[in-house]
């Protein structure tokens, strides 16, 4: 998967020690995502499912599931 160009939120800053979600789009259009602290574990989904997930995050649908 080294051919993927991984991106992370600008809110994560440049500090490599900060944990964040990284996202990459493969040549076939599939969305790959991973945690920066475990880069060998990668999940893959379709653009439609990723879009629905992002929409849900922006709408606060998962806020009650967060723990402090």
The first five atom37 places (N, CA, C, CB, O) and aatype in JSON, in Angstrom:
{
  "aatype": [20, 20, 20, 20, 20, 20, 20, 20, 20, 20, 20, 20, 20, 20, 20, 20, 20, 20, 20, 20, 20, 20, 20, 20, 20, 20, 20, 20, 20, 20, 20, 20, 20, 20, 20, 20, 20, 20, 20, 20, 20, 20, 20, 20, 20, 20, 20, 20, 20, 20, 20, 20, 20, 20, 20, 20, 20, 20, 20, 20, 20, 20, 20, 20, 20, 20, 20, 20],
  "atom_mask": [
    [1, 1, 1, 1, 1],
    [1, 1, 1, 1, 1],
    [1, 1, 1, 1, 1],
    [1, 1, 1, 1, 1],
    [1, 1, 1, 1, 1],
    [1, 1, 1, 1, 1],
    [1, 1, 1, 1, 1],
    [1, 1, 1, 1, 1],
    [1, 1, 1, 1, 1],
    [1, 1, 1, 1, 1],
    [1, 1, 1, 1, 1],
    [1, 1, 1, 1, 1],
    [1, 1, 1, 1, 1],
    [1, 1, 1, 1, 1],
    [1, 1, 1, 1, 1],
    [1, 1, 1, 1, 1],
    [1, 1, 1, 1, 1],
    [1, 1, 1, 1, 1],
    [1, 1, 1, 1, 1],
    [1, 1, 1, 1, 1],
    [1, 1, 1, 1, 1],
    [1, 1, 1, 1, 1],
    [1, 1, 1, 1, 1],
    [1, 1, 1, 1, 1],
    [1, 1, 1, 1, 1],
    [1, 1, 1, 1, 1],
    [1, 1, 1, 1, 1],
    [1, 1, 1, 1, 1],
    [1, 1, 1, 1, 1],
    [1, 1, 1, 1, 1],
    [1, 1, 1, 1, 1],
    [1, 1, 1, 1, 1],
    [1, 1, 1, 1, 1],
    [1, 1, 1, 1, 1],
    [1, 1, 1, 1, 1],
    [1, 1, 1, 1, 1],
    [1, 1, 1, 1, 1],
    [1, 1, 1, 1, 1],
    [1, 1, 1, 1, 1],
    [1, 1, 1, 1, 1],
    [1, 1, 1, 1, 1],
    [1, 1, 1, 1, 1],
    [1, 1, 1, 1, 1],
    [1, 1, 1, 1, 1],
    [1, 1, 1, 1, 1],
    [1, 1, 1, 1, 1],
    [1, 1, 1, 1, 1],
    [1, 1, 1, 1, 1],
    [1, 1, 1, 1, 1],
    [1, 1, 1, 1, 1],
    [1, 1, 1, 1, 1],
    [1, 1, 1, 1, 1],
    [1, 1, 1, 1, 1],
    [1, 1, 1, 1, 1],
    [1, 1, 1, 1, 1],
    [1, 1, 1, 1, 1],
    [1, 1, 1, 1, 1],
    [1, 1, 1, 1, 1],
    [1, 1, 1, 1, 1],
    [1, 1, 1, 1, 1],
    [1, 1, 1, 1, 1],
    [1, 1, 1, 1, 1],
    [1, 1, 1, 1, 1],
    [1, 1, 1, 1, 1],
    [1, 1, 1, 1, 1],
    [1, 1, 1, 1, 1],
    [1, 1, 1, 1, 1],
    [1, 1, 1, 1, 1]
  ],
  "atom_positions": [
    [[0.81, -1.2, 0.0], [0.0, 0.0, 0.0], [0.85, 1.26, 0.0], [-0.92, 0.0, 1.19], [0.33, 2.35, 0.22]],
    [[2.12, 1.13, -0.24], [2.98, 2.3, -0.23], [2.66, 3.26, -1.36], [4.43, 1.87, -0.31], [3.08, 4.42, -1.32]],
    [[1.93, 2.81, -2.39], [1.58, 3.7, -3.5], [0.47, 4.68, -3.13], [1.17, 2.89, -4.7], [0.18, 5.59, -3.9]],
    [[-0.15, 4.5, -1.99], [-1.23, 5.4, -1.56], [-0.65, 6.69, -0.99], [-2.12, 4.71, -0.52], [0.36, 6.68, -0.29]],
    [[-1.3, 7.79, -1.31], [-0.9, 9.1, -0.77], [-1.8, 9.39, 0.43], [-1.01, 10.25, -1.86], [-2.94, 9.82, 0.26]],
    [[-1.29, 9.14, 1.62], [-2.07, 9.31, 2.84], [-2.2, 10.77, 3.21], [-1.45, 8.53, 3.99], [-1.24, 11.54, 3.09]],
    [[-3.4, 11.16, 3.66], [-3.68, 12.53, 4.08], [-4.3, 12.5, 5.46], [-4.61, 13.27, 3.07], [-4.95, 11.52, 5.84]],
    [[-4.1, 13.57, 6.2], [-4.75, 13.69, 7.51], [-5.31, 15.1, 7.64], [-3.76, 13.37, 8.67], [-4.96, 15.99, 6.88]],
    [[-6.16, 15.28, 8.6], [-6.78, 16.58, 8.83], [-5.73, 17.63, 9.18], [-7.81, 16.49, 9.95], [-4.75, 17.34, 9.86]],
    [[-5.95, 18.84, 8.71], [-5.05, 19.94, 9.08], [-5.15, 20.24, 10.57], [-5.38, 21.2, 8.27], [-4.25, 20.86, 11.13]],
    [[-6.22, 19.81, 11.22], [-6.37, 19.99, 12.67], [-5.37, 19.13, 13.44], [-7.79, 19.65, 13.1], [-5.12, 19.38, 14.62]],
    [[-4.8, 18.12, 12.79], [-3.83, 17.25, 13.45], [-2.47, 17.92, 13.61], [-3.67, 15.96, 12.68], [-1.67, 17.5, 14.44]],
    [[-2.22, 18.95, 12.83], [-0.94, 19.64, 12.91], [0.18, 18.83, 12.29], [-0.61, 19.95, 14.35], [-0.06, 17.81, 11.64]],
    [[1.4, 19.29, 12.49], [2.57, 18.63, 11.91], [3.26, 17.69, 12.88], [3.55, 19.66, 11.43], [4.25, 17.06, 12.52]],
    [[2.76, 17.59, 14.11], [3.38, 16.76, 15.13], [3.15, 15.29, 14.8], [2.82, 17.1, 16.53], [2.01, 14.81, 14.85]],
    [[4.21, 14.58, 14.48], [4.1, 13.17, 14.09], [3.65, 12.28, 15.24], [5.42, 12.67, 13.55], [3.19, 11.16, 15.01]],
    [[3.77, 12.75, 16.47], [3.39, 11.92, 17.61], [1.89, 11.95, 17.89], [4.14, 12.37, 18.84], [1.4, 11.17, 18.7]],
    [[1.15, 12.83, 17.24], [-0.29, 12.93, 17.48], [-1.04, 11.85, 16.72], [-0.82, 14.32, 17.09], [-0.79, 11.62, 15.53]],
    [[-1.95, 11.2, 17.4], [-2.76, 10.17, 16.77], [-3.86, 10.81, 15.94], [-3.37, 9.21, 17.82], [-4.5, 11.77, 16.38]],
    [[-4.08, 10.29, 14.76], [-5.13, 10.83, 13.91], [-5.54, 9.78, 12.88], [-4.67, 12.13, 13.2], [-4.88, 8.75, 12.73]],
    [[-6.63, 10.05, 12.2], [-7.08, 9.18, 11.11], [-6.45, 9.68, 9.82], [-8.64, 9.16, 11.01], [-6.45, 10.88, 9.54]],
    [[-5.91, 8.76, 9.05], [-5.33, 9.09, 7.75], [-6.19, 8.44, 6.66], [-3.84, 8.61, 7.65], [-6.69, 7.33, 6.84]],
    [[-6.34, 9.13, 5.56], [-7.21, 8.67, 4.47], [-6.45, 8.74, 3.15], [-8.51, 9.53, 4.4], [-5.66, 9.66, 2.92]],
    [[-6.69, 7.76, 2.29], [-6.1, 7.74, 0.96], [-7.12, 7.18, -0.03], [-4.77, 6.9, 0.93], [-7.94, 6.34, 0.32]],
    [[-7.04, 7.66, -1.26], [-7.91, 7.16, -2.32], [-7.05, 6.33, -3.28], [-8.64, 8.34, -3.08], [-6.06, 6.83, -3.81]],
    [[-7.44, 5.09, -3.49], [-6.71, 4.2, -4.38], [-7.06, 4.5, -5.84], [-7.01, 2.72, -4.06], [-8.03, 5.2, -6.12]],
    [[-6.27, 3.98, -6.73], [-6.51, 4.19, -8.17], [-7.89, 3.7, -8.6], [-5.45, 3.48, -8.99], [-8.5, 4.26, -9.52]],
    [[-8.38, 2.66, -7.93], [-9.7, 2.13, -8.29], [-10.84, 2.89, -7.63], [-9.79, 0.67, -7.9], [-12.01, 2.54, -7.8]],
    [[-10.52, 3.95, -6.87], [-11.53, 4.78, -6.25], [-11.9, 4.38, -4.83], [-12.74, 4.77, -7.07], [-12.6, 5.13, -4.14]],
    [[-11.44, 3.22, -4.39], [-11.74, 2.78, -3.03], [-11.06, 3.7, -2.01], [-11.28, 1.31, -2.83], [-9.97, 4.21, -2.24]],
    [[-11.73, 3.9, -0.89], [-11.22, 4.75, 0.18], [-10.54, 3.87, 1.22], [-12.36, 5.6, 0.82], [-11.14, 2.92, 1.73]],
    [[-9.28, 4.17, 1.53], [-8.52, 3.46, 2.54], [-8.36, 4.4, 3.73], [-7.12, 2.98, 2.0], [-8.1, 5.59, 3.54]],
    [[-8.53, 3.88, 4.94], [-8.31, 4.72, 6.11], [-7.67, 3.91, 7.22], [-9.63, 5.35, 6.59], [-7.83, 2.69, 7.3]],
    [[-6.93, 4.61, 8.08], [-6.18, 3.96, 9.15], [-5.92, 4.94, 10.28], [-4.84, 3.39, 8.61], [-6.08, 6.15, 10.12]],
    [[-5.52, 4.41, 11.42], [-5.06, 5.22, 12.55], [-3.57, 5.44, 12.36], [-5.38, 4.53, 13.94], [-2.85, 4.52, 11.99]],
    [[-3.1, 6.65, 12.6], [-1.69, 6.93, 12.4], [-0.79, 6.14, 13.34], [-1.43, 8.41, 12.58], [0.36, 5.86, 13.0]],
    [[-1.3, 5.77, 14.52], [-0.47, 5.01, 15.46], [-0.44, 3.51, 15.16], [-0.97, 5.23, 16.87], [0.36, 2.79, 15.76]],
    [[-1.28, 3.03, 14.24], [-1.24, 1.63, 13.78], [-1.39, 1.61, 12.26], [-2.38, 0.78, 14.46], [-2.4, 1.15, 11.74]],
    [[-0.38, 2.1, 11.55], [-0.5, 2.26, 10.09], [-0.59, 0.95, 9.3], [0.67, 3.02, 9.59], [-0.94, 0.98, 8.12]],
    [[-0.29, -0.18, 9.92], [-0.38, -1.45, 9.2], [-1.81, -2.0, 9.17], [0.53, -2.46, 9.84], [-2.09, -2.95, 8.43]],
    [[-2.7, -1.42, 9.96], [-4.1, -1.85, 9.99], [-4.9, -0.86, 9.16], [-4.65, -1.94, 11.47], [-5.09, 0.29, 9.55]],
    [[-5.38, -1.31, 8.01], [-6.07, -0.44, 7.06], [-7.46, -0.99, 6.76], [-5.25, -0.3, 5.74], [-7.63, -2.19, 6.51]],
    [[-8.44, -0.12, 6.8], [-9.81, -0.49, 6.41], [-10.09, 0.13, 5.04], [-10.86, 0.0, 7.48], [-9.55, 1.18, 4.7]],
    [[-10.93, -0.54, 4.27], [-11.24, -0.08, 2.91], [-12.76, -0.02, 2.77], [-10.61, -1.02, 1.84], [-13.47, -0.91, 3.24]],
    [[-13.24, 1.02, 2.11], [-14.67, 1.17, 1.88], [-14.91, 1.85, 0.53], [-15.32, 1.99, 3.02], [-13.97, 2.26, -0.15]],
    [[-16.16, 1.94, 0.17], [-16.52, 2.6, -1.08], [-16.65, 4.1, -0.87], [-17.85, 2.01, -1.64], [-16.85, 4.56, 0.26]],
    [[-16.55, 4.87, -1.94], [-16.75, 6.32, -1.8], [-18.14, 6.67, -1.24], [-16.57, 7.0, -3.15], [-18.26, 7.61, -0.46]],
    [[-19.16, 5.93, -1.62], [-20.51, 6.21, -1.12], [-20.61, 5.99, 0.38], [-21.55, 5.34, -1.84], [-21.18, 6.81, 1.1]],
    [[-20.05, 4.89, 0.86], [-20.09, 4.62, 2.3], [-19.23, 5.62, 3.07], [-19.62, 3.19, 2.6], [-19.62, 6.06, 4.14]],
    [[-18.08, 5.97, 2.53], [-17.22, 6.97, 3.18], [-17.95, 8.31, 3.26], [-15.88, 7.12, 2.42], [-17.92, 8.98, 4.29]],
    [[-18.6, 8.68, 2.18], [-19.36, 9.93, 2.16], [-20.46, 9.95, 3.2], [-19.94, 10.17, 0.79], [-20.69, 10.96, 3.86]],
    [[-21.16, 8.82, 3.35], [-22.22, 8.73, 4.36], [-21.63, 8.84, 5.76], [-22.99, 7.41, 4.21], [-22.22, 9.47, 6.64]],
    [[-20.48, 8.22, 5.98], [-19.81, 8.31, 7.28], [-19.41, 9.74, 7.6], [-18.58, 7.39, 7.31], [-19.68, 10.23, 8.69]],
    [[-18.77, 10.41, 6.65], [-18.35, 11.8, 6.86], [-19.56, 12.69, 7.12], [-17.56, 12.32, 5.64], [-19.52, 13.56, 7.99]],
    [[-20.62, 12.48, 6.38], [-21.85, 13.25, 6.59], [-22.37, 13.04, 8.02], [-22.93, 12.85, 5.56], [-22.79, 14.0, 8.67]],
    [[-22.34, 11.81, 8.49], [-22.78, 11.51, 9.85], [-21.9, 12.15, 10.9], [-22.81, 10.03, 10.06], [-22.39, 12.64, 11.92]],
    [[-20.59, 12.15, 10.67], [-19.67, 12.81, 11.6], [-19.97, 14.29, 11.68], [-18.19, 12.58, 11.18], [-20.06, 14.86, 12.77]],
    [[-20.13, 14.92, 10.53], [-20.41, 16.36, 10.5], [-21.74, 16.7, 11.16], [-20.41, 16.86, 9.07], [-21.89, 17.78, 11.73]],
    [[-22.7, 15.78, 11.1], [-24.02, 16.01, 11.69], [-24.06, 15.67, 13.18], [-25.07, 15.18, 10.96], [-25.08, 15.87, 13.84]],
    [[-22.94, 15.15, 13.71], [-22.88, 14.82, 15.13], [-23.53, 13.5, 15.5], [-23.53, 15.9, 15.9], [-23.82, 13.26, 16.67]],
    [[-23.75, 12.64, 14.51], [-24.43, 11.37, 14.77], [-23.66, 10.43, 15.7], [-24.69, 10.67, 13.48], [-24.25, 9.52, 16.28]],
    [[-22.36, 10.63, 15.85], [-21.55, 9.73, 16.66], [-21.07, 10.38, 17.95], [-20.36, 9.26, 15.86], [-20.32, 9.76, 18.71]],
    [[-21.47, 11.61, 18.2], [-20.98, 12.34, 19.36], [-21.24, 11.62, 20.68], [-21.6, 13.71, 19.4], [-20.39, 11.63, 21.56]],
    [[-22.4, 11.01, 20.83], [-22.73, 10.35, 22.09], [-21.89, 9.1, 22.33], [-24.2, 9.98, 22.12], [-21.85, 8.58, 23.45]],
    [[-21.22, 8.61, 21.31], [-20.38, 7.42, 21.43], [-18.96, 7.76, 21.88], [-20.33, 6.68, 20.11], [-18.18, 6.86, 22.21]],
    [[-18.62, 9.03, 21.89], [-17.28, 9.44, 22.29], [-17.11, 9.3, 23.8], [-17.0, 10.88, 21.86], [-18.03, 9.56, 24.57]],
    [[-15.91, 8.89, 24.19], [-15.6, 8.83, 25.62], [-14.47, 9.79, 25.91], [-15.23, 7.39, 26.05], [-13.64, 10.08, 25.04]],
    [[-14.43, 10.27, 27.11], [-13.36, 11.23, 27.45], [-12.15, 10.55, 28.01], [-13.86, 12.25, 28.45], [-11.17, 11.21, 28.34]]
  ]
}
